[in-house]
Amino acid sequence: MREIWQFYLTFGVMVGGGVSAFYVPLAVLAVKWFEERGGLAAAIVSAGNGFGILALSPLSRWLIDQFDRRTALLILGDLAWLVVIPTAFLLRSAPHATRRADIMPRIGMPDGHAGAARGSASIFLAWPVWAIGITHFAGCAAHSGPIFHMVSHAMDKGVASMPAAALLGMSGLSSIVGRVGAGLVADRYGMKQTLISMLALQAAMVALYLVAHDLGTLTALGLVFGVAYGGVMPLYALLTREYFGERVLGIAYGIVFFISCIGMGLGSWAGGIIHDALGTYQWLFLASIGIGIKAVIMGITLRPPSGLPSGVTAERLALERR
């Protein structure tokens, strides 16, 4: 790369596209494999993201300090070839002894193989999938700025570069706890209730960044914030399955994740614009608080798809029919 547009194209479009391309199939595969403990299954898959942040953030900082950014990127890229692709060949499709997909006619979607294709197309027009996507968008827009600017914010407060990078790693560690914990709670108490609680905790933690200034406070806050933002991540795939079943789960969650990625990108980009313009991240945190509150409100207003009784999900209908 020699120009900034080349960096945007390779790292922004190509790497970003690769990341989102494999996360959706992994999440869908996990929730299809496990019916009764889908929350925990999706949480474990999602926890891989937190573990990656924990392991690679300090490693990336160390590689840059020891060599340079170009060498660091080369080594990280080689790790993708050596780890991600070989392990992908170990994946197997979920068994289909039981099918939640048979509830699609009950919620106004076509049945049969041809009907499934039409159902996949009609899902683009279903408001509930967009409602879940917009909730995901707001949640990601609220936490992406604080996450991506966590290190530079800490350095603005006088924290050295290596401890500042460690903050992101520790936040990634606690996000693993949040993901697995939220999955367990969601299996017991319900996806929507758990989602709303974690979104509210996330907004509260962002608010505390306005008064956190030293390394100890930032560390404690980052740990709790990691639990909050990590806890919400695996829940959207589960909520999508609950509302739409398995037949169109791939396309439905793909829409939800696509919308959320826009929020993730806008939040981190806006954080940089705000800092460059004003020299502080305070307005980023204020904006994130407002968007986080909107995410909570959207979560509260989520309703089942048309054709399902209030409080009854596609998932529940499938279990009753079985």
C-alpha positions as CSV (number, residue, x, y, z in Angstrom):
1,M,0.0,0.0,0.0
2,R,1.2,3.5,-0.9
3,E,-2.0,5.6,-0.7
4,I,-4.7,5.9,1.9
5,W,-7.4,4.7,-0.5
6,Q,-5.4,1.4,-0.8
7,F,-5.5,1.0,2.9
8,Y,-9.3,1.6,2.9
9,L,-9.8,-0.9,0.1
10,T,-7.6,-3.7,1.5
11,F,-8.1,-3.4,5.3
12,G,-11.5,-1.8,5.3
13,V,-13.3,-3.5,2.5
14,M,-11.5,-6.8,2.0
15,V,-10.6,-7.7,5.6
16,G,-13.9,-6.3,6.8
17,G,-15.8,-8.4,4.3
18,G,-13.8,-11.5,5.2
19,V,-14.6,-11.1,8.9
20,S,-18.3,-10.6,8.4
21,A,-18.5,-13.4,5.8
22,F,-17.4,-16.1,8.2
23,Y,-19.1,-14.9,11.4
24,V,-22.7,-15.2,10.2
25,P,-22.3,-18.9,9.0
26,L,-20.6,-19.8,12.3
27,A,-23.3,-18.3,14.4
28,V,-26.1,-19.8,12.3
29,L,-24.4,-23.2,12.4
30,A,-24.0,-23.1,16.2
31,V,-27.7,-22.3,16.9
32,K,-28.8,-25.0,14.4
33,W,-26.7,-27.7,16.1
34,F,-28.0,-27.0,19.6
35,E,-31.8,-26.6,20.1
36,E,-32.1,-26.7,23.9
37,R,-28.9,-24.8,24.8
38,G,-28.7,-22.5,21.8
39,G,-27.8,-19.5,23.9
40,L,-24.7,-21.2,25.3
41,A,-23.7,-22.5,21.9
42,A,-23.9,-19.1,20.2
43,A,-22.2,-17.6,23.2
44,I,-19.2,-19.9,22.9
45,V,-18.8,-19.2,19.2
46,S,-19.1,-15.4,19.9
47,A,-16.6,-15.8,22.7
48,G,-14.0,-16.6,20.1
49,N,-14.1,-12.9,19.1
50,G,-13.3,-11.9,22.7
51,F,-10.5,-14.4,23.0
52,G,-9.0,-13.0,19.7
53,I,-9.1,-9.5,21.1
54,L,-7.4,-10.7,24.3
55,A,-4.7,-12.6,22.5
56,L,-4.0,-10.4,19.5
57,S,-4.2,-6.9,20.9
58,P,-1.0,-7.2,23.0
59,L,0.6,-9.3,20.4
60,S,-0.1,-6.7,17.7
61,R,1.4,-4.0,19.8
62,W,4.5,-6.0,20.6
63,L,5.0,-6.9,16.9
64,I,4.7,-3.2,15.9
65,D,7.2,-2.2,18.6
66,Q,9.6,-5.0,17.7
67,F,9.4,-4.7,13.9
68,D,7.0,-2.3,12.1
69,R,3.4,-2.2,11.1
70,R,4.0,-3.9,7.7
71,T,5.7,-6.9,9.4
72,A,3.0,-7.1,12.0
73,L,0.3,-7.2,9.4
74,L,2.2,-9.9,7.5
75,I,2.5,-12.1,10.5
76,L,-1.2,-11.6,11.5
77,G,-2.2,-12.5,8.0
78,D,-0.2,-15.6,8.0
79,L,-1.9,-16.7,11.2
80,A,-5.2,-16.5,9.4
81,W,-3.9,-18.9,6.8
82,L,-2.4,-21.2,9.3
83,V,-5.3,-21.3,11.9
84,V,-8.6,-20.1,10.5
85,I,-8.7,-21.9,7.2
86,P,-7.5,-25.3,8.4
87,T,-10.0,-25.4,11.3
88,A,-12.8,-24.4,9.0
89,F,-12.5,-27.8,7.3
90,L,-13.4,-29.4,10.6
91,L,-17.0,-27.9,10.5
92,R,-19.9,-30.2,9.8
93,S,-23.5,-29.3,8.9
94,A,-26.1,-29.6,11.6
95,P,-28.3,-32.7,11.6
96,H,-31.9,-32.3,10.5
97,A,-33.6,-34.9,12.5
98,T,-35.9,-32.2,13.9
99,R,-36.9,-29.1,11.9
100,R,-38.0,-25.9,13.3
101,A,-38.4,-24.8,9.7
102,D,-41.9,-26.4,9.6
103,I,-43.4,-23.5,11.4
104,M,-43.0,-21.2,8.4
105,P,-46.5,-21.7,7.1
106,R,-47.8,-20.8,10.5
107,I,-46.3,-17.3,10.3
108,G,-47.5,-16.6,6.7
109,M,-44.4,-17.8,4.8
110,P,-44.6,-20.4,1.9
111,D,-43.9,-24.0,2.6
112,G,-41.9,-26.5,0.5
113,H,-38.5,-26.1,-1.3
114,A,-39.8,-23.5,-3.8
115,G,-41.7,-21.8,-1.0
116,A,-38.6,-21.7,1.1
117,A,-36.9,-19.6,-1.6
118,R,-39.9,-17.3,-1.8
119,G,-39.8,-17.1,2.0
120,S,-36.1,-16.1,1.9
121,A,-37.0,-13.3,-0.5
122,S,-40.0,-12.1,1.5
123,I,-37.9,-11.9,4.6
124,F,-36.4,-8.7,3.3
125,L,-39.9,-7.1,3.6
126,A,-40.6,-8.5,7.1
127,W,-40.4,-5.6,9.7
128,P,-39.3,-7.8,12.7
129,V,-36.0,-8.7,11.0
130,W,-35.4,-5.0,10.3
131,A,-36.4,-4.1,13.9
132,I,-33.9,-6.6,15.3
133,G,-31.3,-5.3,12.8
134,I,-31.9,-1.6,13.8
135,T,-31.6,-2.6,17.5
136,H,-28.3,-4.4,16.6
137,F,-27.2,-1.3,14.6
138,A,-27.8,1.0,17.6
139,G,-26.1,-1.3,20.0
140,C,-23.0,-1.6,17.8
141,A,-22.9,2.1,17.0
142,A,-23.0,2.8,20.8
143,H,-20.2,0.5,21.8
144,S,-17.9,0.6,18.7
145,G,-16.6,4.1,19.3
146,P,-15.6,3.4,22.9
147,I,-14.1,0.0,21.9
148,F,-12.0,1.1,19.0
149,H,-10.8,4.3,20.7
150,M,-10.2,2.7,24.1
151,V,-6.5,2.6,23.6
152,S,-6.1,6.1,22.2
153,H,-8.5,7.5,24.8
154,A,-6.3,6.0,27.6
155,M,-3.2,7.4,26.0
156,D,-4.9,10.8,25.9
157,K,-5.3,10.4,29.7
158,G,-1.6,9.8,30.1
159,V,-1.5,6.0,30.0
160,A,1.6,4.5,28.3
161,S,1.0,2.6,25.0
162,M,1.6,-0.9,26.2
163,P,-0.8,-0.7,29.3
164,A,-3.3,1.1,27.1
165,A,-3.2,-1.8,24.6
166,A,-3.6,-4.2,27.5
167,L,-6.8,-2.4,28.4
168,L,-8.3,-3.5,25.1
169,G,-7.1,-7.0,25.8
170,M,-8.6,-7.1,29.2
171,S,-11.9,-5.8,27.9
172,G,-11.8,-8.6,25.4
173,L,-11.2,-11.1,28.2
174,S,-14.2,-9.9,30.2
175,S,-16.3,-9.9,27.0
176,I,-15.8,-13.7,26.9
177,V,-17.4,-13.8,30.4
178,G,-20.2,-11.6,29.2
179,R,-20.9,-13.6,26.1
180,V,-21.0,-17.0,27.9
181,G,-22.8,-15.6,30.9
182,A,-25.5,-13.9,28.7
183,G,-26.0,-17.1,26.7
184,L,-26.6,-19.1,30.0
185,V,-29.0,-16.4,31.3
186,A,-30.8,-16.2,28.0
187,D,-31.4,-20.0,27.9
188,R,-33.0,-19.7,31.4
189,Y,-34.8,-16.4,31.3
190,G,-35.4,-15.5,27.6
191,M,-33.5,-13.8,24.8
192,K,-35.3,-10.5,24.7
193,Q,-35.1,-9.8,28.5
194,T,-31.4,-10.6,28.6
195,L,-30.8,-8.4,25.5
196,I,-32.5,-5.4,27.1
197,S,-30.6,-5.9,30.3
198,M,-27.2,-6.1,28.6
199,L,-28.0,-3.1,26.4
200,A,-28.9,-1.0,29.5
201,L,-25.7,-2.1,31.3
202,Q,-23.7,-1.1,28.2
203,A,-25.2,2.4,28.1
204,A,-24.5,2.9,31.8
205,M,-20.8,1.8,31.4
206,V,-20.3,4.2,28.5
207,A,-21.6,7.0,30.7
208,L,-19.0,6.3,33.3
209,Y,-16.2,6.9,30.7
210,L,-17.0,10.6,31.1
211,V,-15.5,10.5,34.7
212,A,-12.8,7.8,34.3
213,H,-9.3,9.3,34.1
214,D,-6.6,7.1,35.6
215,L,-5.4,3.6,34.7
216,G,-7.0,1.8,37.6
217,T,-10.5,3.3,36.9
218,L,-10.2,2.8,33.2
219,T,-9.2,-0.9,33.8
220,A,-12.2,-1.5,36.1
221,L,-14.5,0.2,33.7
222,G,-13.1,-1.6,30.7
223,L,-13.7,-5.0,32.4
224,V,-17.4,-4.3,33.1
225,F,-17.9,-2.6,29.7
226,G,-16.4,-5.8,28.1
227,V,-19.0,-7.9,29.9
228,A,-21.8,-5.6,28.7
229,Y,-20.9,-5.3,25.0
230,G,-19.8,-9.0,24.9
231,G,-23.1,-10.1,26.4
232,V,-25.3,-8.6,23.7
233,M,-23.4,-10.0,20.7
234,P,-24.5,-13.6,20.7
235,L,-28.1,-12.8,21.5
236,Y,-29.2,-11.4,18.1
237,A,-28.8,-14.7,16.2
238,L,-30.8,-16.4,18.9
239,L,-33.5,-13.8,18.8
240,T,-33.7,-14.1,15.1
241,R,-34.1,-17.9,15.4
242,E,-36.8,-17.4,18.0
243,Y,-38.8,-15.1,15.7
244,F,-38.2,-16.8,12.4
245,G,-37.2,-20.4,12.9
246,E,-34.4,-22.1,11.0
247,R,-35.6,-22.2,7.4
248,V,-34.7,-18.5,6.7
249,L,-32.3,-18.1,9.6
250,G,-29.3,-17.6,7.4
251,I,-30.8,-14.8,5.3
252,A,-32.6,-13.2,8.3
253,Y,-29.5,-13.1,10.4
254,G,-27.4,-12.0,7.4
255,I,-29.7,-9.0,7.1
256,V,-29.4,-8.3,10.9
257,F,-25.6,-8.6,10.9
258,F,-25.3,-6.5,7.7
259,I,-27.2,-3.6,9.4
260,S,-25.2,-4.0,12.6
261,C,-21.9,-3.7,10.6
262,I,-22.9,-0.3,9.3
263,G,-23.4,0.8,12.9
264,M,-20.1,-0.7,14.0
265,G,-18.3,1.2,11.2
266,L,-20.1,4.5,11.7
267,G,-19.5,4.5,15.5
268,S,-15.8,4.0,15.3
269,W,-15.4,6.4,12.3
270,A,-17.5,9.1,14.0
271,G,-15.3,8.7,17.1
272,G,-12.2,9.5,15.1
273,I,-13.9,12.5,13.4
274,I,-15.1,13.9,16.7
275,H,-11.7,13.5,18.3
276,D,-9.8,15.1,15.4
277,A,-12.3,18.0,15.3
278,L,-12.6,18.7,19.1
279,G,-9.5,17.1,20.6
280,T,-11.5,15.0,23.1
281,Y,-13.6,11.9,23.2
282,Q,-16.2,13.4,25.6
283,W,-18.7,14.1,22.8
284,L,-18.2,10.6,21.5
285,F,-19.2,9.2,24.8
286,L,-22.2,11.5,25.0
287,A,-23.4,10.4,21.6
288,S,-22.8,6.8,22.4
289,I,-24.9,7.1,25.6
290,G,-27.8,8.6,23.5
291,I,-27.6,5.8,20.9
292,G,-27.3,3.2,23.6
293,I,-30.5,4.4,25.2
294,K,-32.2,4.2,21.8
295,A,-31.0,0.6,21.5
296,V,-32.7,-0.2,24.8
297,I,-35.9,1.4,23.6
298,M,-35.8,-0.6,20.4
299,G,-35.2,-3.8,22.3
300,I,-38.2,-3.1,24.5
301,T,-40.5,-2.5,21.5
302,L,-39.5,-5.7,19.6
303,R,-42.6,-7.7,18.6
304,P,-43.0,-11.2,17.1
305,P,-43.6,-11.6,13.3
306,S,-47.1,-11.0,11.9
307,G,-49.2,-14.1,12.3
308,L,-47.8,-15.1,15.7
309,P,-49.8,-14.4,18.9
310,S,-48.3,-11.8,21.2
311,G,-45.5,-13.3,23.3
312,V,-45.3,-16.4,21.1
313,T,-42.2,-16.9,19.0
314,A,-41.6,-19.1,15.9
315,E,-39.3,-21.2,18.1
316,R,-42.0,-21.9,20.7
317,L,-44.5,-22.9,18.0
318,A,-42.0,-25.3,16.5
319,L,-41.3,-27.0,19.9
320,E,-45.1,-27.3,20.5
321,R,-45.6,-28.9,17.1
322,R,-42.8,-31.3,17.8
